[in-house]
Amino acid sequence: MLELRDNINQTLNASRIYLEKSMEEPGNPAFIAKSQELTSEAIHTLTMLCVTLYPAVVKDVGLKEGLREFVKEVQLISPLEVELSFKSGDPDALSAKDKLAVFRIIQDCIARLLKSPDVTIVVIEIEMPPGKIIITFLQDGPRLEFADPDSDISFSNIETRISSYKGTIQYRKEGAQEAAVIHLYIPASA
C-alpha cells in the first residue's frame, strides 16, 4: 500500500513539475500534454487502488450485491456503461473462496476493458448450471484479450484463477459485438 501511495505521489509531483514548466514556457504544449498524461495515470492508479480494496463488500453483502455495487462504482468513475445480469443459479451459494475468485475475474476483466477507449458498453452475464460458472463479457469494442505485453495490467492472476478452476476462455462474435466466455468448473460441494 505504501508503495502505491509513493507511486501516485511521484506521478502527481512529476505532473506538477511539467505544469510549472508549461507556465514558464507557454509556447511549448509538450509540457501540458505530459502533465495531462501523468495526471491521467495517477487517476487510473487511484481508481485501480479503490477497486482492489473492494472485495470486502463481497464478504459483507454477498457476491451478487457486491458485483452490483462494483458495477455502480465503475460507472461513477468511468464512461463505461456496464450491464450485469444473473441468468441462473445463486452466486451467493458459492464458497467464500469461489465468490472471491469470480469477483476478481470480473474485476480484472473490467480493468482491462477500462483501458480500451473503443469499448463503451459491456454486458456481463453470469450463469450457474450444475458444477459450473459461465461468465460472458459482451462488449462493443475489440475482443477482451488476456495476454497483452504492452499493457501495465497483469493478467497472470486472472489466468491463474481461471486455470485453477480448470476453466476455459472462448471467443465469439455476435453481430458487431465481441464476446469472451469464461467457463469455470466448481467442485460439487460448492
N, C-alpha and C positions, 0 to 999 in steps of 0.2 A: 504494500500500500504506500509506504514511504517513497519507494522508487517511482511509482506512478505520479505521486504529488510532485516530486522533484522534476520529473519529465515534463509535466504540464507547466510548472513554474518556469523551467528553462525555455520552453517553447514560447510562452507568453512574453518573457523578457526579450527574447530574440525578436519577436513581433514588434514590441515596443521600440527597440533599437532601430529597426527598419522604418517604423513610422516616424521617429525623430529624424532619421536621415532624409526622409522624404520631405520634411518641413525645411531642412537645411538646403536641399536641392530640389525645389518644386518642379523643375523641368525634367526630372528623371522618374518616370512612372514605374520603373522596375522595383523601387523600394516599396511603394504602396502594394504592388502585386505580391511581393514576397511577404509583406506583413499580413495581407489578406489570407494567403496560403497557410502561414503559420497559425493564424488565429483559427482558421477552419480546422486545422489539425488538432489544436488544443480542444476545440469544441467537440470534435469527434472522439478524442481520447476521454474527455469527461463524460460524454454520452455513454461510451462503452463501459466506463467505470461504474456508472449508475446502473446500467443494465446487468453488469457482472454481479453486483451486490443484490440483485432482485430475487434470487431463488428462495430466500427466507419466506417470501409470500406463499410459495408452493407448500411449504411446511405448515404455515398458519391457516391458509384457506383452501388448500387442495389444488390439484393440477388444473382442473377446468377453470376455476375462478382466477388462479394465478396467471394462466395464459391470457385470459380476458383482460386482466389488469396490465399485463405486459404489453399487449396489443394497444391498449389505450395510451400507455406511456410512449410507445414508439410513435404513435400518430400525433402526440403532442409535440414531439421534438423533431419530427421529420415530415416531409411532404408525402411520404409513402402511405398509400391507402391500404390497410390490411383488413381482410375479412377472415374471420375464424369460424369454422363450423365443426361440430361433433356429429358424425354420421351415425355411428353405432357404438355400443358398449359404454362402460363407465370408466373413464380415465382415473377417477379417484379410487377405484378398486385396486389399482396397481400398488406394489410395494413402494416405500419411500424412495428406495434406490432407483426403481424403474421410472417413477414420476420425475425425479431429478434428471435422469438421462434424457427423457422425452423433452422436458423443458429446455435443457441445454442444447439439444439438437435443434429445436425450433429457434432458440435464441441465436445460435451460431449461424443458422441459415438466414435469419432476418438481418444479422450483422453483415453478412456477405451481400445481401440484396440492397442494403442501405448504401453500400459503396458504389452501386451501379446507378449512374444518372439516367439510364434508359428504362429503369423499372419504376413505374409509378403506382402500380396496383399488384397486390399479391393476395391470392386466396389460399388459405391453409385449411385442409380438410383432414380430420382425424377419424379413422375407422378402427374398430377393435373386434374383428372376428376372433373366434376362439384361438388362443395361443399366439396371437399376432397383433401388431400395431402397424397400421398403414398411415403414413403421414404424406400427404400430397401438397406440393407447393406449385401453384399455377400462377405464372406471372406474365406481364405484358412486355417484358424485355428479353434480353438474351438468357439462355438457359443457366440455371444455377449450377455452377461448377464447384467441385470440392477440392481441386488442386490448381492453384494459381501462384506460380513462382513470383509474380510481380506484386502480389497482394501482401499487405502487412498483417492481415488476419490469418492466423494459423488454423489450418483445418485438420491438423493431426489429432486434435481432441475429438472432433466430430467423427472422423474416420475411425478412431479407436472405439468410440461409443457404438457406432453402427456395427463394426466388426465384432464387438463383444456380445452383441445380440444375434450374431450370425446373419446380420442384415445385408440388404442389397439396396442399390440405388438404380432405378430405371428412369430413362428419359423418354418423353413422348411429346409430340406437337399436337395441340388442339386448336385448329384454326390458326390465328396469328399468335396464339399464346404458347409458351413453353411450359412443360410440366416436369418436375422432378418428383419421383415417387420413392419414398423410403419405406422399406419393409423391415420391421424388427420382429424377431421371434422371441416371445417371452416364455419363461418356464410355466408349466401347467399350474404350479402352485400360486401364481400371481393372481 
